[in-house]
Amino acid sequence: MGGDSKNRRTHPCERKCAGALEPLAAARALEGASLVAVSGGADSVALLYLLRRLHPELSLHVVHFNHQLRGEESRRDEAFTRKLAQEMNLPFRVGSAEVAAEAAGSGKSIEMVARECRYRFFAQKAAELKASQLFMGHHGGDQIELFFLRLLRGASSQGLKGMRVVSAFPGIEGAELKVVRPLLECTREEIIDYLKGRGISWVEDSTNREEDFLRNRIRNELIPFLEERCSPSSGRTLLRTMEILAEESDYLAKSITCLKQGELPFESWHLALQRRAIAEALIERGAQPNLEAIDYFIQNPDKAHSCRDELLYRPKGSWHLQELRKSDERWSPEEVRVVLEGLPQELRLPGRKLLRVRLEAAAPEATEWRDRPSGVEFFDRERVGDTLTFRHWRPGDRFQPIGMRGGSRKLQDIFVDLKIPTAERHQLWLAQNAEGVIFWVEGLRIGEACKVTESTSQLLKMTLLPHPSDSD
């Protein structure tokens, strides 16, 4: 009876964290050096205290990364975390990077670059200290936010299953370093209650209140709306849904393994298994496995798709993704598709052409289409959409060059008017936006569809050049 009473007095965070760590302790996986990522926020501070309380034998090294994004507040967080580690008599390691400068011109979001810099630092420290695991303070609220982020980006069940308590460290293939998240079943409210009940202080990140980031809008607007207007248990329901998706995803993984060892052609597989196989192939190449790219490879065998500066294609009958190299003269794609994430990109198109695609801030002079350096064109990024496709002319294609009134014309008629030889027409490249509208044809004026206007906020810059290796 006394034991039951004592268990009831144990804080939910302690019970849940202890339960998550129990299998690791039983397998003696907590021995050796461990890193614990501490930002100074409530989640990571609670994690540090819980680890010390539940497993005082752990050899912990506190790691903190300063993104240098919030000026004095970033310096405050670093000083707070350093002092906390000293008070707990724990080794402290700090890393930093000018994230904003690295993100500028990279085509990546600040959030993405910040994550890459942070995880690169964690990997370096783990290698130096021979650490076997990295503890992180992600909780149930983070799981729900991640679910909606990935849902809005078109993730499969593999992505929607969310984070696991124990997972491989991202970006280090075959490494033994594991990421351990013992607070995944805890709510943000439980974590705050745990800290306040013990008089433990933490620091707040002011950017969590800003609405510029999608994650913050999900956290501050969408989730409260669901809990207040739909159901107070929406969060628990979503977490349960993620558990179900995780189980189904594991089943798909086992089924995929069996199929890959067999001889059934890829086209005969169930669509769910096809999508899973292509997603895994993209991940292996370090590319984003979004649903648009996955379905394109499934539906378009032997057609190229641009992924992280590579032209990839799926041979008919196979689930493998292969790179199209310039030296591979036996095969020439009629179509190259680009997802406007991870820009800039540089593509080697068949026909000895080098195409550079990047995003830039809009400038007033960009609206004047006549004054362009040779081979350079600017377009309205929003009008282009999230994807664009480069391909050759096909009968029936229509195009409206900039300044031409009366709507679009058959591209074939435009070629005839300009006296472009038939053989040459099939060699020219054209670009169509996410809605399938042609907005650029090599050697012609740009199209009306995606032209830059005074209201354009972001430019898509395209540069088409002879490939350097072919210039001589």
VOPAGU-2260 file (C-alpha; in pm, 1 decimal, decimal comma):
REM VOPAGU-2260
SITE   aa  ch    i         X         Y         Z
SITE  MET   A    0       0,0       0,0       0,0
SITE  GLY   A    1     283,7     230,2      94,0
SITE  GLY   A    2     453,7     153,4    -239,6
SITE  ASP   A    3     138,3     246,8    -430,5
SITE  SER   A    4     109,3     574,2    -239,3
SITE  LYS   A    5     469,5     660,5    -315,7
SITE  ASN   A    6     418,2     582,3    -686,0
SITE  ARG   A    7     116,7     815,7    -697,2
SITE  ARG   A    8     332,8    1096,3    -557,3
SITE  THR   A    9     590,9    1049,4    -831,9
SITE  HIS   A   10     559,6    1320,4   -1094,0
SITE  PRO   A   11     426,5    1206,1   -1434,5
SITE  CYS   A   12     747,2    1329,9   -1601,9
SITE  GLU   A   13     955,6    1104,4   -1377,0
SITE  ARG   A   14     734,5     801,3   -1441,1
SITE  LYS   A   15     728,3     851,0   -1817,5
SITE  CYS   A   16    1098,7     928,0   -1847,7
SITE  ALA   A   17    1189,6     626,8   -1631,5
SITE  GLY   A   18     969,1     402,7   -1845,7
SITE  ALA   A   19    1133,4     524,6   -2164,9
SITE  LEU   A   20    1483,7     464,7   -2028,0
SITE  GLU   A   21    1411,5     125,1   -1869,6
SITE  PRO   A   22    1477,7     -86,7   -2183,6
SITE  LEU   A   23    1807,0      96,7   -2242,0
SITE  ALA   A   24    1916,1      47,1   -1882,2
SITE  ALA   A   25    1822,6    -321,9   -1895,4
SITE  ALA   A   26    2030,2    -363,2   -2211,7
SITE  ARG   A   27    2320,0    -176,7   -2045,5
SITE  ALA   A   28    2302,9      77,6   -2327,8
SITE  LEU   A   29    2345,0     372,1   -2090,5
SITE  GLU   A   30    2705,3     292,2   -2011,3
SITE  GLY   A   31    2984,6     509,2   -2149,6
SITE  ALA   A   32    2983,1     877,9   -2238,1
SITE  SER   A   33    2654,4    1045,5   -2330,9
SITE  LEU   A   34    2571,4    1387,6   -2466,7
SITE  VAL   A   35    2268,9    1583,6   -2350,6
SITE  ALA   A   36    2161,7    1876,3   -2569,7
SITE  VAL   A   37    2059,9    2170,8   -2351,7
SITE  SER   A   38    1932,4    2494,1   -2505,0
SITE  GLY   A   39    1834,2    2648,8   -2173,5
SITE  GLY   A   40    1463,5    2608,6   -2247,4
SITE  ALA   A   41    1220,6    2427,8   -2019,2
SITE  ASP   A   42    1224,7    2095,3   -2207,0
SITE  SER   A   43    1600,7    2041,7   -2214,8
SITE  VAL   A   44    1651,0    2172,2   -1859,6
SITE  ALA   A   45    1387,2    1929,2   -1729,3
SITE  LEU   A   46    1553,6    1648,4   -1923,5
SITE  LEU   A   47    1891,0    1724,0   -1764,6
SITE  TYR   A   48    1747,6    1719,9   -1411,7
SITE  LEU   A   49    1551,2    1400,9   -1477,5
SITE  LEU   A   50    1854,9    1219,4   -1613,8
SITE  ARG   A   51    2060,3    1315,3   -1309,1
SITE  ARG   A   52    1782,4    1208,7   -1074,6
SITE  LEU   A   53    1688,8     880,1   -1241,1
SITE  HIS   A   54    2037,2     769,8   -1353,6
SITE  PRO   A   55    2306,9     948,4   -1151,6
SITE  GLU   A   56    2560,0     697,6   -1285,2
SITE  LEU   A   57    2533,7     841,8   -1637,9
SITE  SER   A   58    2850,2    1004,7   -1773,4
SITE  LEU   A   59    2682,8    1317,1   -1910,9
SITE  HIS   A   60    2839,4    1591,9   -2121,2
SITE  VAL   A   61    2622,6    1902,7   -2168,5
SITE  VAL   A   62    2632,4    2033,6   -2527,5
SITE  HIS   A   63    2492,6    2372,2   -2629,1
SITE  PHE   A   64    2482,9    2531,5   -2974,9
SITE  ASN   A   65    2464,3    2908,8   -3020,9
SITE  HIS   A   66    2298,1    2989,7   -3354,3
SITE  GLN   A   67    2381,1    3361,9   -3316,5
SITE  LEU   A   68    2032,7    3452,5   -3438,7
SITE  ARG   A   69    1895,4    3644,8   -3140,3
SITE  GLY   A   70    2181,8    3872,0   -3036,3
SITE  GLU   A   71    2195,5    3927,9   -2660,4
SITE  GLU   A   72    1931,6    3660,9   -2601,5
SITE  SER   A   73    2152,8    3396,6   -2765,9
SITE  ARG   A   74    2444,4    3501,0   -2543,7
SITE  ARG   A   75    2213,8    3487,5   -2240,6
SITE  ASP   A   76    2111,2    3128,5   -2324,7
SITE  GLU   A   77    2473,1    3017,8   -2359,4
SITE  ALA   A   78    2571,7    3180,2   -2027,1
SITE  PHE   A   79    2269,2    3026,1   -1851,4
SITE  THR   A   80    2347,5    2677,1   -1980,5
SITE  ARG   A   81    2716,7    2708,1   -1896,1
SITE  LYS   A   82    2631,7    2809,9   -1537,9
SITE  LEU   A   83    2379,1    2524,5   -1508,3
SITE  ALA   A   84    2640,1    2268,4   -1614,2
SITE  GLN   A   85    2891,5    2413,1   -1367,4
SITE  GLU   A   86    2639,2    2398,3   -1082,5
SITE  MET   A   87    2570,1    2033,5   -1162,2
SITE  ASN   A   88    2944,3    1964,7   -1197,8
SITE  LEU   A   89    2906,0    1842,2   -1556,2
SITE  PRO   A   90    3144,7    1892,7   -1850,8
SITE  PHE   A   91    3020,8    2163,4   -2090,0
SITE  ARG   A   92    3081,1    2192,9   -2464,7
SITE  VAL   A   93    2958,5    2484,4   -2675,7
SITE  GLY   A   94    2948,8    2536,1   -3050,5
SITE  SER   A   95    2839,3    2830,7   -3263,1
SITE  ALA   A   96    2786,3    2944,0   -3621,5
SITE  GLU   A   97    2655,3    3249,1   -3803,9
SITE  VAL   A   98    2346,7    3064,8   -3925,4
SITE  ALA   A   99    2187,6    3365,5   -4096,3
SITE  ALA   A  100    2500,5    3422,1   -4305,8
SITE  GLU   A  101    2518,4    3054,5   -4404,9
SITE  ALA   A  102    2149,5    3051,5   -4499,8
SITE  ALA   A  103    2175,2    3366,2   -4714,7
SITE  GLY   A  104    2197,5    3267,1   -5079,2
SITE  SER   A  105    2182,6    2893,9   -5001,0
SITE  GLY   A  106    1815,5    2859,3   -5099,2
SITE  LYS   A  107    1751,4    2687,5   -4763,5
SITE  SER   A  108    1543,9    2821,0   -4477,7
SITE  ILE   A  109    1714,6    2951,8   -4164,7
SITE  GLU   A  110    1548,4    2671,2   -3968,2
SITE  MET   A  111    1697,6    2407,5   -4199,3
SITE  VAL   A  112    2048,3    2556,8   -4190,0
SITE  ALA   A  113    2028,6    2597,0   -3810,9
SITE  ARG   A  114    1943,5    2228,5   -3775,3
SITE  GLU   A  115    2227,7    2124,3   -4005,8
SITE  CYS   A  116    2481,8    2334,0   -3813,4
SITE  ARG   A  117    2354,5    2209,6   -3477,0
SITE  TYR   A  118    2362,5    1843,2   -3572,8
SITE  ARG   A  119    2706,2    1880,4   -3731,4
SITE  PHE   A  120    2835,3    2012,5   -3398,1
SITE  PHE   A  121    2668,4    1727,7   -3206,7
SITE  ALA   A  122    2829,2    1473,6   -3440,4
SITE  GLN   A  123    3174,9    1627,6   -3390,8
SITE  LYS   A  124    3145,3    1621,7   -3010,7
SITE  ALA   A  125    3011,5    1266,2   -3011,5
SITE  ALA   A  126    3312,2    1153,2   -3215,8
SITE  GLU   A  127    3558,0    1336,8   -2988,8
SITE  LEU   A  128    3407,0    1197,6   -2667,6
SITE  LYS   A  129    3320,3     855,1   -2811,1
SITE  ALA   A  130    2962,5     909,4   -2694,7
SITE  SER   A  131    2710,3     633,6   -2763,7
SITE  GLN   A  132    2394,0     842,2   -2731,6
SITE  LEU   A  133    2264,9    1196,7   -2754,4
SITE  PHE   A  134    1976,0    1283,9   -2522,8
SITE  MET   A  135    1728,7    1541,7   -2654,1
SITE  GLY   A  136    1427,5    1705,1   -2486,2
SITE  HIS   A  137    1157,2    1661,3   -2750,4
SITE  HIS   A  138     814,4    1606,1   -2591,1
SITE  GLY   A  139     460,9    1513,8   -2696,9
SITE  GLY   A  140     382,1    1865,5   -2816,5
SITE  ASP   A  141     681,8    1853,9   -3049,0
SITE  GLN   A  142     546,8    1527,8   -3191,2
SITE  ILE   A  143     211,9    1688,4   -3274,5
SITE  GLU   A  144     378,9    1992,7   -3433,1
SITE  LEU   A  145     597,7    1761,4   -3642,4
SITE  PHE   A  146     291,1    1563,8   -3751,6
SITE  PHE   A  147     123,6    1875,2   -3893,3
SITE  LEU   A  148     444,8    2008,6   -4048,2
SITE  ARG   A  149     497,6    1685,0   -4237,3
SITE  LEU   A  150     129,3    1644,8   -4320,2
SITE  LEU   A  151     126,3    1987,5   -4485,2
SITE  ARG   A  152     436,8    1895,3   -4685,2
SITE  GLY   A  153     283,2    1572,5   -4815,2
SITE  ALA   A  154     467,8    1313,7   -4604,7
SITE  SER   A  155     400,5     940,4   -4618,1
SITE  SER   A  156     326,2     718,5   -4318,6
SITE  GLN   A  157     700,3     684,7   -4272,6
SITE  GLY   A  158     723,4    1058,0   -4201,4
SITE  LEU   A  159     393,0    1093,1   -4016,1
SITE  LYS   A  160     489,8     831,0   -3760,1
SITE  GLY   A  161     702,6    1100,2   -3597,7
SITE  MET   A  162    1001,2    1063,5   -3368,9
SITE  ARG   A  163    1088,3     747,0   -3180,8
SITE  VAL   A  164    1228,3     725,4   -2828,9
SITE  VAL   A  165    1546,1     576,3   -2974,3
SITE  SER   A  166    1656,6     642,2   -3331,7
SITE  ALA   A  167    1973,6     654,8   -3538,9
SITE  PHE   A  168    2156,6     986,5   -3547,7
SITE  PRO   A  169    2068,4    1158,6   -3878,6
SITE  GLY   A  170    2337,4    1197,8   -4139,2
SITE  ILE   A  171    2584,1     940,7   -4007,9
SITE  GLU   A  172    2527,5     620,5   -4198,7
SITE  GLY   A  173    2626,5     311,4   -4002,7
SITE  ALA   A  174    2724,1     512,9   -3693,6
SITE  GLU   A  175    2654,1     372,4   -3348,4
SITE  LEU   A  176    2544,1     709,4   -3207,5
SITE  LYS   A  177    2177,3     701,5   -3111,2
SITE  VAL   A  178    1936,4     984,6   -3038,6
SITE  VAL   A  179    1733,2     922,0   -2721,9
SITE  ARG   A  180    1418,7    1123,8   -2649,1
SITE  PRO   A  181    1282,5    1011,3   -2307,8
SITE  LEU   A  182    1016,9    1287,2   -2281,8
SITE  LEU   A  183     809,2    1200,8   -2589,2
SITE  GLU   A  184     510,6    1094,5   -2376,8
SITE  CYS   A  185     526,2    1410,0   -2161,5
SITE  THR   A  186     321,7    1718,6   -2235,5
SITE  ARG   A  187     461,1    2071,2   -2226,8
SITE  GLU   A  188     229,2    2144,3   -1933,3
SITE  GLU   A  189     366,2    1848,5   -1734,1
SITE  ILE   A  190     722,6    1964,8   -1797,4
SITE  ILE   A  191     647,6    2319,2   -1677,3
SITE  ASP   A  192     469,7    2178,0   -1370,5
SITE  TYR   A  193     770,4    1958,8   -1293,0
SITE  LEU   A  194    1012,0    2254,0   -1306,7
SITE  LYS   A  195     793,0    2493,6   -1109,7
SITE  GLY   A  196     723,1    2234,7    -841,1
SITE  ARG   A  197    1096,0    2202,0    -778,7
SITE  GLY   A  198    1188,5    2566,6    -812,5
SITE  ILE   A  199    1399,8    2504,8   -1124,0
SITE  SER   A  200    1451,0    2802,3   -1357,0
SITE  TRP   A  201    1486,0    2808,7   -1734,2
SITE  VAL   A  202    1500,8    3065,2   -2016,7
SITE  GLU   A  203    1240,5    3144,4   -2281,8
SITE  ASP   A  204    1312,9    3177,9   -2654,1
SITE  SER   A  205    1129,6    3490,0   -2771,2
SITE  THR   A  206    1110,8    3359,0   -3131,0
SITE  ASN   A  207     865,6    3090,6   -3014,3
SITE  ARG   A  208     602,8    3365,6   -2999,8
SITE  GLU   A  209     667,6    3497,4   -3349,1
SITE  GLU   A  210     424,2    3397,5   -3623,8
SITE  ASP   A  211     680,7    3403,5   -3907,4
SITE  PHE   A  212     750,5    3031,3   -3870,8
SITE  LEU   A  213     496,9    2766,2   -3966,6
SITE  ARG   A  214     586,1    2558,7   -3659,8
SITE  ASN   A  215     495,2    2850,9   -3431,7
SITE  ARG   A  216     160,5    2902,2   -3604,8
SITE  ILE   A  217      84,4    2533,6   -3557,2
SITE  ARG   A  218     184,8    2553,7   -3189,2
SITE  ASN   A  219      18,6    2884,5   -3103,9
SITE  GLU   A  220    -290,9    2877,3   -3326,6
SITE  LEU   A  221    -379,4    2540,2   -3480,1
SITE  ILE   A  222    -332,2    2309,3   -3179,7
SITE  PRO   A  223    -514,4    2540,4   -2932,6
SITE  PHE   A  224    -798,1    2573,8   -3187,6
SITE  LEU   A  225    -834,2    2195,1   -3213,3
SITE  GLU   A  226    -829,8    2149,6   -2835,6
SITE  GLU   A  227   -1072,9    2436,0   -2765,3
SITE  ARG   A  228   -1315,6    2404,7   -3057,9
SITE  CYS   A  229   -1298,5    2035,9   -3153,9
SITE  SER   A  230   -1187,0    1814,7   -2865,9
SITE  PRO   A  231    -971,8    1864,7   -2553,0
SITE  SER   A  232    -820,0    1523,9   -2623,1
SITE  SER   A  233    -708,8    1609,8   -2978,7
SITE  GLY   A  234    -343,2    1592,7   -2878,5
SITE  ARG   A  235    -372,2    1244,6   -2724,2
SITE  THR   A  236    -568,3    1123,1   -3026,5
SITE  LEU   A  237    -301,0    1247,3   -3266,6
SITE  LEU   A  238     -24,8    1084,4   -3063,9
SITE  ARG   A  239    -216,4     755,8   -3072,6
SITE  THR   A  240    -260,3     795,3   -3449,0
SITE  MET   A  241     115,0     840,7   -3483,9
SITE  GLU   A  242     172,8     519,0   -3288,5
SITE  ILE   A  243     -59,2     333,3   -3528,7
SITE  LEU   A  244     119,6     484,1   -3829,3
SITE  ALA   A  245     452,6     377,0   -3679,9
SITE  GLU   A  246     334,6      17,9   -3652,4
SITE  GLU   A  247     199,7      19,1   -4007,0
SITE  SER   A  248     520,3     179,0   -4131,4
SITE  ASP   A  249     724,6     -97,5   -3968,9
SITE  TYR   A  250     504,3    -355,3   -4143,1
SITE  LEU   A  251     562,1    -183,8   -4478,9
SITE  ALA   A  252     936,6    -186,7   -4415,4
SITE  LYS   A  253     935,1    -562,5   -4362,5
SITE  SER   A  254     720,6    -616,3   -4673,2
SITE  ILE   A  255     955,8    -399,3   -4880,5
SITE  THR   A  256    1254,8    -604,6   -4767,9
SITE  CYS   A  257    1085,9    -924,0   -4891,7
SITE  LEU   A  258     987,0    -769,7   -5225,5
SITE  LYS   A  259    1336,0    -637,3   -5292,3
SITE  GLN   A  260    1472,4    -988,2   -5254,4
SITE  GLY   A  261    1220,6   -1127,1   -5503,9
SITE  GLU   A  262    1180,8   -1092,1   -5879,1
SITE  LEU   A  263     841,8    -923,3   -5911,2
SITE  PRO   A  264     864,3    -613,9   -6135,4
SITE  PHE   A  265     822,2    -285,7   -5952,5
SITE  GLU   A  266     512,3    -190,1   -6151,2
SITE  SER   A  267     321,6    -492,2   -6008,6
SITE  TRP   A  268     376,0    -385,1   -5645,6
SITE  HIS   A  269      98,0    -224,3   -5443,5
SITE  LEU   A  270     112,9     156,5   -5462,6
SITE  ALA   A  271     180,6     186,7   -5088,3
SITE  LEU   A  272     485,7     -36,5   -5125,1
SITE  GLN   A  273     603,1     148,2   -5436,2
SITE  ARG   A  274     589,7     478,6   -5251,8
SITE  ARG   A  275     776,9     337,2   -4954,6
SITE  ALA   A  276    1051,8     191,3   -5174,1
SITE  ILE   A  277    1105,6     519,1   -5362,8
SITE  ALA   A  278    1103,2     716,8   -5035,9
SITE  GLU   A  279    1377,7     490,8   -4899,5
SITE  ALA   A  280    1577,5     528,5   -5221,5
SITE  LEU   A  281    1555,0     908,8   -5196,5
SITE  ILE   A  282    1659,4     908,6   -4831,3
SITE  GLU   A  283    1960,3     693,7   -4916,5
SITE  ARG   A  284    2070,4     967,4   -5158,2
SITE  GLY   A  285    2012,9    1242,0   -4900,4
SITE  ALA   A  286    1711,7    1383,4   -5087,6
SITE  GLN   A  287    1378,3    1496,0   -4945,6
SITE  PRO   A  288    1117,9    1217,2   -4988,0
SITE  ASN   A  289     819,7    1443,1   -5056,6
SITE  LEU   A  290     508,7    1289,7   -5209,3
SITE  GLU   A  291     534,1    1484,3   -5535,6
SITE  ALA   A  292     883,3    1353,9   -5610,7
SITE  ILE   A  293     789,0     998,7   -5507,0
SITE  ASP   A  294     484,2     985,6   -5732,2
SITE  TYR   A  295     678,3    1136,2   -6022,0
SITE  PHE   A  296     934,3     853,0   -6013,4
SITE  ILE   A  297     657,1     593,8   -5987,3
SITE  GLN   A  298     452,7     732,7   -6276,9
SITE  ASN   A  299     742,5     831,7   -6504,8
SITE  PRO   A  300     996,9     553,2   -6550,5
SITE  ASP   A  301    1308,7     652,5   -6744,5
SITE  LYS   A  302    1238,9    1025,4   -6693,8
SITE  ALA   A  303    1481,4    1244,2   -6503,1
SITE  HIS   A  304    1410,3    1435,3   -6184,1
SITE  SER   A  305    1648,3    1681,0   -6019,9
SITE  CYS   A  306    1738,2    1592,7   -5659,3
SITE  ARG   A  307    2018,5    1772,2   -5472,8
SITE  ASP   A  308    2221,3    1854,9   -5785,1
SITE  GLU   A  309    2174,1    1505,4   -5929,4
SITE  LEU   A  310    1960,6    1400,1   -6225,4
SITE  LEU   A  311    1794,7    1078,8   -6111,2
SITE  TYR   A  312    1565,7     839,7   -6293,0
SITE  ARG   A  313    1396,9     507,8   -6221,1
SITE  PRO   A  314    1454,1     240,1   -6485,8
SITE  LYS   A  315    1130,4      68,8   -6583,5
SITE  GLY   A  316    1067,9    -242,9   -6373,3
SITE  SER   A  317    1308,4    -136,8   -6098,6
SITE  TRP   A  318    1277,8      46,5   -5765,5
SITE  HIS   A  319    1638,4     168,7   -5781,7
SITE  LEU   A  320    1711,2     533,2   -5855,0
SITE  GLN   A  321    2007,6     586,9   -6085,1
SITE  GLU   A  322    2200,3     899,0   -6169,7
SITE  LEU   A  323    2201,7    1021,7   -6527,5
SITE  ARG   A  324    2558,2    1119,7   -6612,0
SITE  LYS   A  325    2668,7    1325,8   -6907,8
SITE  SER   A  326    2886,7    1037,7   -7027,8
SITE  ASP   A  327    2582,1     812,1   -7047,9
SITE  GLU   A  328    2504,0     873,8   -7416,3
SITE  ARG   A  329    2277,1     568,6   -7443,7
SITE  TRP   A  330    1987,6     742,9   -7271,8
SITE  SER   A  331    1850,4    1094,3   -7298,6
SITE  PRO   A  332    1556,3    1212,2   -7087,8
SITE  GLU   A  333    1279,6    1406,9   -7250,5
SITE  GLU   A  334    1185,3    1557,8   -6916,1
SITE  VAL   A  335    1369,3    1695,2   -6610,0
SITE  ARG   A  336    1168,4    1796,5   -6306,5
SITE  VAL   A  337    1288,4    2030,9   -6031,4
SITE  VAL   A  338    1138,2    2071,2   -5684,0
SITE  LEU   A  339    1206,8    2425,3   -5563,7
SITE  GLU   A  340    1355,0    2316,3   -5232,6
SITE  GLY   A  341    1723,2    2307,1   -5158,5
SITE  LEU   A  342    1814,1    2567,2   -5420,8
SITE  PRO   A  343    2047,1    2668,8   -5578,3
SITE  GLN   A  344    2080,3    2374,1   -5814,4
SITE  GLU   A  345    2300,1    2316,9   -6115,8
SITE  LEU   A  346    2172,8    2074,8   -6379,1
SITE  ARG   A  347    2354,3    1920,5   -6672,6
SITE  LEU   A  348    2092,0    1888,9   -6943,2
SITE  PRO   A  349    2142,4    1662,9   -7242,5
SITE  GLY   A  350    2249,3    1868,2   -7540,0
SITE  ARG   A  351    2559,6    2011,6   -7370,8
SITE  LYS   A  352    2365,6    2263,6   -7163,3
SITE  LEU   A  353    2428,4    2377,2   -6805,9
SITE  LEU   A  354    2124,4    2515,7   -6622,7
SITE  ARG   A  355    2151,9    2702,5   -6294,1
SITE  VAL   A  356    1839,4    2763,1   -6085,1
SITE  ARG   A  357    1833,7    2979,6   -5772,2
SITE  LEU   A  358    1606,6    3207,7   -5567,0
SITE  GLU   A  359    1676,9    3575,6   -5507,0
SITE  ALA   A  360    1508,9    3871,0   -5340,7
SITE  ALA   A  361    1306,2    4080,4   -5583,7
SITE  ALA   A  362    1470,7    4395,8   -5721,2
SITE  PRO   A  363    1304,4    4682,8   -5915,1
SITE  GLU   A  364    1521,2    4630,7   -6223,3
SITE  ALA   A  365    1405,1    4268,8   -6250,5
SITE  THR   A  366    1072,2    4382,6   -6401,6
SITE  GLU   A  367    1250,7    4498,8   -6717,6
SITE  TRP   A  368    1277,4    4178,6   -6922,5
SITE  ARG   A  369    1465,2    4335,8   -7214,4
SITE  ASP   A  370    1784,8    4413,9   -7020,9
SITE  ARG   A  371    1916,5    4067,7   -6946,2
SITE  PRO   A  372    2265,1    3922,3   -6963,1
SITE  SER   A  373    2283,6    3648,1   -7223,3
SITE  GLY   A  374    2125,4    3325,1   -7097,8
SITE  VAL   A  375    1978,0    3481,1   -6780,0
SITE  GLU   A  376    1605,5    3510,6   -6707,6
SITE  PHE   A  377    1401,0    3605,9   -6399,2
SITE  PHE   A  378    1054,6    3480,7   -6307,0
SITE  ASP   A  379     801,7    3527,1   -6029,4
SITE  ARG   A  380     866,8    3242,6   -5783,9
SITE  GLU   A  381     507,4    3235,6   -5656,0
SITE  ARG   A  382     364,5    3209,4   -6009,4
SITE  VAL   A  383     600,6    2924,8   -6093,8
SITE  GLY   A  384     486,5    2724,4   -5791,4
SITE  ASP   A  385     670,0    2455,0   -5595,6
SITE  THR   A  386     789,9    2258,2   -5898,5
SITE  LEU   A  387     893,6    2322,6   -6255,8
SITE  THR   A  388     960,4    2087,0   -6542,8
SITE  PHE   A  389    1215,4    2121,6   -6824,2
SITE  ARG   A  390    1137,2    1927,7   -7138,5
SITE  HIS   A  391    1137,1    1945,3   -7518,4
SITE  TRP   A  392     857,0    2067,5   -7744,6
SITE  ARG   A  393     559,8    1841,9   -7806,6
SITE  PRO   A  394     286,5    1886,9   -8070,8
SITE  GLY   A  395      -3,7    2077,8   -7921,4
SITE  ASP   A  396     208,1    2288,0   -7682,4
SITE  ARG   A  397      86,5    2646,7   -7642,8
SITE  PHE   A  398     284,8    2952,8   -7535,4
SITE  GLN   A  399     224,2    3325,0   -7483,4
SITE  PRO   A  400     545,2    3529,9   -7514,1
SITE  ILE   A  401     561,1    3842,1   -7299,7
SITE  GLY   A  402     387,4    4138,6   -7461,8
SITE  MET   A  403     181,3    3926,4   -7701,9
SITE  ARG   A  404    -189,6    3999,7   -7680,5
SITE  GLY   A  405    -476,9    3763,9   -7741,1
SITE  GLY   A  406    -366,9    3475,5   -7523,1
SITE  SER   A  407    -147,2    3180,2   -7605,0
SITE  ARG   A  408     -68,7    3038,9   -7950,4
SITE  LYS   A  409      45,0    2700,6   -8067,9
SITE  LEU   A  410     418,8    2686,3   -8016,0
SITE  GLN   A  411     450,3    2520,1   -8355,9
SITE  ASP   A  412     301,8    2831,3   -8522,7
SITE  ILE   A  413     544,6    3053,8   -8333,6
SITE  PHE   A  414     834,3    2837,5   -8454,5
SITE  VAL   A  415     708,1    2870,9   -8814,1
SITE  ASP   A  416     679,3    3250,9   -8783,0
SITE  LEU   A  417    1035,0    3270,2   -8649,0
SITE  LYS   A  418    1160,9    3030,7   -8921,9
SITE  ILE   A  419    1309,1    2786,8   -8668,3
SITE  PRO   A  420    1398,2    2462,4   -8851,4
SITE  THR   A  421    1195,7    2154,9   -8758,0
SITE  ALA   A  422    1501,0    1959,3   -8638,5
SITE  GLU   A  423    1605,3    2246,3   -8411,9
SITE  ARG   A  424    1261,0    2277,5   -8255,5
SITE  HIS   A  425    1295,7    1936,2   -8094,7
SITE  GLN   A  426    1631,8    2029,9   -7941,8
SITE  LEU   A  427    1513,8    2346,6   -7765,7
SITE  TRP   A  428    1431,8    2328,3   -7396,0
SITE  LEU   A  429    1117,6    2476,0   -7246,0
SITE  ALA   A  430     996,0    2517,3   -6887,6
SITE  GLN   A  431     646,4    2468,2   -6751,1
SITE  ASN   A  432     526,3    2564,6   -6405,0
SITE  ALA   A  433     353,8    2352,1   -6140,7
SITE  GLU   A  434      20,6    2396,3   -6321,8
SITE  GLY   A  435     163,7    2278,7   -6654,6
SITE  VAL   A  436     176,8    2624,9   -6816,8
SITE  ILE   A  437     480,6    2689,6   -7039,7
SITE  PHE   A  438     652,4    3008,2   -6921,4
SITE  TRP   A  439     991,5    2987,9   -7097,8
SITE  VAL   A  440    1122,8    2856,8   -7429,1
SITE  GLU   A  441    1493,9    2852,5   -7502,9
SITE  GLY   A  442    1588,1    3134,0   -7740,0
SITE  LEU   A  443    1245,9    3304,7   -7726,1
SITE  ARG   A  444    1109,4    3585,1   -7515,5
SITE  ILE   A  445     991,5    3477,7   -7170,3
SITE  GLY   A  446     621,9    3401,8   -7122,5
SITE  GLU   A  447     346,9    3615,1   -6974,1
SITE  ALA   A  448     247,7    3340,0   -6729,5
SITE  CYS   A  449     527,9    3385,3   -6475,1
SITE  LYS   A  450     672,3    3723,8   -6560,3
SITE  VAL   A  451     808,9    3948,9   -6286,7
SITE  THR   A  452     585,1    4238,0   -6182,7
SITE  GLU   A  453     607,6    4516,6   -5926,4
SITE  SER   A  454     425,1    4292,4   -5675,9
SITE  THR   A  455     679,5    4007,4   -5709,5
SITE  SER   A  456     835,7    3927,7   -5371,6
SITE  GLN   A  457    1081,2    3652,8   -5471,7
SITE  LEU   A  458    1260,7    3583,2   -5797,2
SITE  LEU   A  459    1343,6    3255,8   -5963,7
SITE  LYS   A  460    1668,0    3311,8   -6155,0
SITE  MET   A  461    1750,2    3074,9   -6442,6
SITE  THR   A  462    2081,2    3077,3   -6625,7
SITE  LEU   A  463    2135,3    2857,9   -6933,1
SITE  LEU   A  464    2492,8    2817,2   -7056,3
SITE  PRO   A  465    2700,6    2578,8   -7270,3
SITE  HIS   A  466    2854,3    2327,2   -7034,2
SITE  PRO   A  467    3216,0    2432,6   -6950,8
SITE  SER   A  468    3358,2    2093,0   -7039,1
SITE  ASP   A  469    3213,7    2128,7   -7389,7
SITE  SER   A  470    3317,2    2488,6   -7457,1
SITE  ASP   A  471    3636,8    2399,4   -7635,3
